[in-house]
Amino acid sequence: MCNTFHSRRDFLLRSALGGAALGGLIPGFGGAAMAADLIDPLALKSPHFAPKVKSVIWLHQNGAPSTLDLFDHKPQLVKLAGQEVPESFLKGIKTSTQGGVGKLFAGNRTWKQHGESGAWFSDLLPNLATQADKITFIKSSTTVGATHDISILKLNTGDLNPGRPSLGAWITYALGSANPDLPPYVVLYNGDREPQAGSVNWSSGFLPAVYQGTAFRPGPSPILYLDRPEVRTSQQQRASLDLLKQLNLLGAQRHPSDTELRARIQSYELADRMQAAAPVAVDIGKESDATKELYGLNDKTSEGYGEVLLRARRLVERGVRFVQVVSGYPEGADIDRQSWDAHNDLDKNHGLMAKMVDKPIAGLLADLKSRGLLDTTLVVWTSEFGRTSYGQSGNGRDHNPWGYTQWMAGGGLKAGYTYGETDEIGLQVTDKDKAVDTYDLHATVLQLMGLDHLKTTFLNSGRSERPTVVFGKVIQDILA
C-alpha cells in the first residue's frame, strides 16, 4: 500500500486515534495508516519510484474501431478480399464471434507511411498521421470476451464482472490528489448520453468510495449545481458545511467501515472548493481561436469531442491525475449504432467517427507538446477489442479479441516505435510472447506513474488485491 505521512499524518500516527482506537476497523487499512487516510484519504502520497509522467489521459474509443482500417496495413488482406478465410489463419481461435466467420473484407482505404518512423496510417486519419513520431504503437493487443459491456469492463477494471476498481481509482488511491481543489479522477464524454455501461467503469469497486471517478457532462455546464445560489452567502454555506461535517463525523465514528460516508464528507468539502477552481478548469472560452481550431472546434463533426479533449488538457495541467475520455458520437449523427461499432457499412461509420476524433486527438498531442506537457502526460488510445478481417453483413466487421492495435504517447516511452504485430490478414497476434492483454497495459501505465503493480495493494476481505489481479507484466520493450 502506498502511503507517505506528512506532518499532520505523523501526529495522527502517534495518537490514540491513529493507533489503538481505530486500528483495523476500516477495510484495506490497518492501524496508523488507516487513521491518516480516514482524516484525508486524498492526501498526496509518494510513488514507489520516480515516475515518468504525472497524469494520464485515457482515450477510450467506444464501440471498438477497426484498427485494420486505421493503423494496421495488410496488403495480403486486399489480395484475398472476397475469399473464405484460410484455415491456417483460424488456428488457435477457440471461440467464434457473434456473426460467425464470413469472407475476407478489405475496406476502401488508401495507405501511406508517415514521419521518420514510417508508421502506416490510412486516409481516415490525415491529422493524426502528422503526429506519427510521437506515437508508440502496440499492434499485438488481445483481450478476453467479445461482448461490449464485459470487454469494456475488463478494459477499465481488469475483470469481466463488476466489483473491481477501475485503473483510475487505483492510481488515485495510490498517489492521492495533486490539486485539492479538483477531483483527482475525472470522466469526460461527448454526445447526449452517458457512456455504455456507465459508472461501473469508473467505480472504486472495493476501494473506498472517495477514489471513484467524477463524471463531467459535455456542454457549457459540465458540473451540475456547482454554483452557490445568489440568496446564500459564502458564510452561510460554510456554516452549513461545518455542521454537516460534524454530523457525518459522528456517524463515521459509529460506522468506521462505511466508506460511502467518508466519501460524502470529502465530496462536500471538495464541492465547496470546486466552486472557484472548477469553472476555470473547464472553461474553454478563453482559449485562443488558434487553439480551438487545433482541436477541431470549428467543425460540427469534431466540435464536441474536441471540447472534451481541450478540457482534458486543462485538467491535467492543473494536476488532475487521471482523465478518462469516452468517445460518444457527433451531433446529428445518422449512423445506426452511434459509436465505432460497425457491423455494417463500415466506410460510412468509420468515415464519420474518424473525422470526429482525428483532428482533436492530433491537436491534443501537438498542444501538449507545445506546452511542455507531453513529457509529463501519458495519452492512451484504446478500445474494448478490435474488429475482424472477415466481413459481416457484406460491408462491416465483427468483434475481434485476438489481435488489434492500441497506442500510447508521452513521457517514458520510445516515441515512433511499434511493438508486436498481427498476421498477414490482421486477425490474430503472431508472437504470443508479445501479446499485450489489458493487465499488461495497466501494469505499464502504473509503471510510468511510478507504481509497481505488484506492490500497489489493498486488503479486501482478507485478500491482498492488486490492480492486475494475478496477471500482468510491464511492456519493457516500449519504455525509453
N, C-alpha and C positions, 0 to 999 in steps of 0.2 A: 504494500500500500504506500502511495506517495504522500508524504507529509513533511513539511518543514515548519517548525514552530517559531513564530516571531515573538516579540516581547510580551504582548498580551497573552499569546498562547503559552509561553513559558510560565507565566504566572499561573494560568489555569492548571498546568501540569502539576504544579506543586500544591495546589489547593485541594480541599476535601472534595469539591465538585469534580475536579479532574481525576481524582484517584478513586477512593472507595465508594463514594456515594452513588455514582452513576456508571461505574466501570462495567462494561459488558452488557448493558441493558439495551443498547441500540444495535440492530443487525449490522454486521460488517465492521463494527468498531469495537475496540476494547480499551478500557482504562483511560489513560491520559489522552490518547489520540481521539477517542470518541468525544471527550469533553470539549476539546478545542474545536472539532468540527461541528459540535452542537451549537457553539456560540457563533461561528462564522464558517459554514461549510464551503463557501466560495472564496475563502482567503487564498492568496497566492501561495502556490506550492512549488517546490523545486523538482525539476525533471531528474531522471536517473543519470543523464549525461548531457553534455552540451547539445542543444537542439540545432538543427539546420534551418528550421522555419519556426515561425511563431503562430501562424494561422493557417487554416485550411478552408478553401472554397471548393465544395463538393458538388460538382455539376452532374446531377442525375438526369440522363436523357430518358424520360419516362416513356414506356411503350416498347423500348428496345429497337434502336435503328439498325439497319443492315450495314454493318461496317464493311461488307463486301462491296457496297456501293459508295463508300466514303473514303476508306483508307487502304483496304486490302485488295490490291490489284492482282487479278488472277486471269492472265491471258488464256490459260487452258480451259477455264470455265466458259469463256466466249467461244472457243473452238468446239466444245462439246454441248453447247446450249441446244436444248430440244431433245436430247438423248436421255435414256434411262441412266440413273446413277450407277456407275460400275461398282460391282460388289466389293472390290478392293478398297474403295473409299468408305464403305459402310462397316468395315471390320472394326470390332470393338464397341460399336454402338449397340447398347442393350435395350434402350427404350426408344420408342417411336414418338414423333411429335404429334400434335393434335390432328393434323390433316393427313397423316401418312406420308410416305416418300413419293414425291412427284418427279417430273422430269427436270433436268438441269435448266436453270433460268439465268440469263445474263441481262442486266438492265441496260438501258440506253445511255451509257456513260462514256465520256472521254476522259483519259487519264494523262497526267503529266507528273514529272518529278520536280521537286521544289527545294530551294536552299542548297547550301553546301552539303547537307546530309543526304540529299537526293530522295527525300521521303515522297511517297506516292500520295496524291490527292486526286479525287475525281472533280469534275466540273461543278459539282454541287457545293463545294466549299472553297470558292476562289479567295475569299478574305482570310480564312484560317490558314490557307496554304502559304500566305506571306509570313506566317509565324512558325514555319516548319522547323527552323533550327532552335526554337525554344522548347520543342516538344520531345518527350520521351515516350515512345510507343511501347505498349505491351500487347503483342499480337498473338499471344498464346493464353488468352484468358479462358477460363472454364468456370462452370458453376454446377449446382445440383438443382434439379427441378426445371420445368419449362412452363410453369404457370405464373402469370404476372405477380399476383399477390404474394405467393410464398417466395418467389425468387427476389422480389423487391425487399421483402422482409430479411432474407438472407444477405442481400447486398448491404443493408443498413445495420443489421444486428448480428449476423453470423449464424442465425438459426432459421429453420423453416416454420417455427411456431412462435407466436407472440410470447413475450415474457422476459426476453433478454434485453439489456441496454443497447442502444444504438452506439455507433462509434463516436459520435459527437458527445454523447453522455459520458462515455468512458474518459474521453480527453478532458472534459470539464471536471469530472471527479478527480482525475489525477493531477491536474495543473491549476485548478481554480480559475478565478477571473482576473484578467489583466486590466479591466476597467470596471470599477464598482458601480458605474452609472448606466451600464448597458448589460443586457443578458450576455453571458459568455458563449451561448449556443443559440443561433438564430436560424429559422427556416424561412425561405422565400420561395414564392412560386408565381407564375403568371397565368392568366386565364381567370375565369369567373367561378371556379370551384376548387375546393381543397384537393390536393394530390391523391391519387389512388391509394387506398388502404389507410390513408390518413395518419393520425398522430402516433399510431403504434410504431411507425418508422422513425420517429424522433423521441421515443419514450425513454425513460430512465430505467425501465424494467425493474429488476430487484435492487438497483441502486436507490439511494434516497431521491425523492421526487424533485428536489431542488436542482438536480442535474439534467432534467429533461430539456428538450429544445423549446424555444419560444417562437411560434409562428407569426410572421408579419404578413398581412394581406397585401395583395397588389393594389395599385392605385394611389391617389394622393393622401389617403389617411390609413396607413398600414396598421396602426395600433389603435384599436377601438377604445373609447372612453379614457384616453390618456389625459386630456386637458382637465384642469380643475374648473368646476362651474364658477361663473363670474360672481355669483352671490356668496361664494365661500372664500374666506381669506386663507392665506397660507398658514397663519397661526391656528385657525380653527382646524384645518386639515391635519396639522402636526399634532394637535391635542388629541384628535380622534385616533390617529395612528398610534400614539403613545398608549392610549387606553386599550386599543385592540392588541397591541403588543403585550401589555401586562396580562390581559386575559388569556391570550394564546400561550404565554409562557407558563401561566398557572396550569393550563391544560396539558402543556408539554411535560411538566413535572409529573402529572398523574399518568400520562401515557407516553413514556420516553421512547417507545418504539414506533410511534406514529410519525413517519417521515413526511406525510402529506401536511400535517400540522406545522412542522418546522419549515416546509417549503412555502406554506401560506405566509408565515411570518416574514420570510425573506422576500416574497413577491410583493407584499405591501410596501416594504421599505424600498425595494428596487423600483417599483412603480412611482414612488414619490420622487426618487432621484431622476428617473427617466423623463419626468415632465419637462425638465430643462435640457437633458442631453439627447434624448431620442429624436425629437423633432428635427434637430440639427443633423443628426446622423443619417436620417432617411430622406432629408430634403434635397432633392437633386436640382431644385430651381435655380440655385446659384452657380451650378456648374456652367462652364463656358459653352458656347454654341459649338465650338470645335470638339469638345469632349462629348457632348450629346450626339453629335454626328458620328463620332468614332464608335459609339455604342449602338448605332442604328436607330436612334430615336427620331430620325427624320423620315422613317419609312413605317407605314402602318403595320406591315407584317412583322417587323423586328422590334417595334417600339416597346411592347410590353415586356418582352424578355430582356431587351436592352436596359430597361429601367431597373429590373431586379438585379442585373449584374452590376450596374453602376452603384446601386445601394450596397451590394456585396463588397465592392471596393471601399466604399465609405465606411463600412462597418469594420473591415479588417484593419484599415489604417487608424481606427480608434480602439484597437485592441481586442476585438471580438475573436475568440479562439476558433470557432467552427461555424461556418456559414453553409448551410445545406440548401442548394438551389434545385428545385424540381421543375423541369420544363413542363409547361402547360401547352397551350396552342394559341395561334394568332387570333386576334379579334376578327370575328366574322368568318372563321374557318369553316369550309364546307366539306372537309374530309370526313369520312364515315366515323372513324374512331377517335378523332381529335387528339391524337398522340402519334408517336413513331410506329405504332402497331400496324404495319402494312401487310395484312394478309391478302389484300388485293390492291390493284392499281398503285403499285409501289412508286412508280415515277411521279404520279401526282402527289401522293402523300409526302414522299421524301423531298420533292421539289419545294413544297411549301414549308415543311418542318426545317429543312436545311437553311432555307432563306431566313427563317425566324431566328436561328441560333448562330449562323455563320459570322455575320458582322459583329454582333455583340461579344461573342467569345474571343474573336480576333482582337476586338477593341479592348477587352479586359486584359489580355496578355500584354498588348502594347502599352496600355495605360499603367499597369503595374510596373512594367519595366522602366518606363519614363520617370516614374516617381520613386524609383529605388525600392519598390515593394516586392518585386518578383523574387528577390533573393531571400525574403523572409516569409513568403507566402507559398503554399503548395496548392496548385489548381489540379483537381482530379476530374477527368471526364470519364463517365462510367454509365453503365446501364445494367438492367437485371439479367440480360443474356444477349446473344446476338440473333442473327437470322440465317436460315438455311440457304445452301447453294441451290437446292431444288425449289421449284416454284409451287405456288398454291393459288387456286382459282385462276390459273393461267398467267397472271402478271403480278403476283405478290410472293411473299416468303413467309415460311413458318418460323417457329421459335427454335433457337439453336443454343444449347448449353455446352456444346463440345469444343467450340473454338471460335473466338471473336476478338475484337480489338478494343482496348481501353488505352487511355494515355494520361500522363501527368506532366506538369511543368512547374518549375520553381526551384527553390534552393535545395542544394544537396543532391541533385540529380545530374546524370550525364545528358546534357541537352543535345538534341539532334541525334538520338540513339534509338535503335529498335531492338527489342528483346523478344525472342521467340518467333514462331511462325505457324501458320496453318498449312494444310496440304494444298495440292495444286488446284483444287476447286474451292478451297476455303471452308471446308465442312468441319474438320476437327484438327486439333493440335498434333503436330508431327512428333515432337520430342516431349514425351510425358514428364520427363525430368524438369522441363521448363514450363510446365503448365502452371498457371497462376490462378488459384482459387480466391474467392472472397477473403478467406482467412489470411492468405499471403499478402493481399492488397492492404488489409487492415494492419497487419504486422509491420509493413513497410511504412505506412503513413505514421503509425505510432513511433517507429524508429526515427523518422525525420523530425518528429516533435520532441525528441529526446526521451522517449519512453520505451523501455524493454517490455514487449508484450507478455513475456513470461513472468515479469515481476509486478505488472500492474494488476493487482488482485483485490478481491472483495469477498469477505466471508458471508456466504448466503446459505442459511440453514445447515451450518456446519461444514459446508464445502467451500473451499477456496476457489473462486471463479476468476477467470481472466477474459479479456476481450475476444480472444481467438479460440475459446472453448478448450479443446485438446489438440488443436491443429495449428497450422500457420508457420511460415518461415519468411524471413525478410528476403526480398529480392536483391541480393547483394550486387549483382551484375549491373544494375541500373544506378547504383549510388556513385556519386562523384568521389 
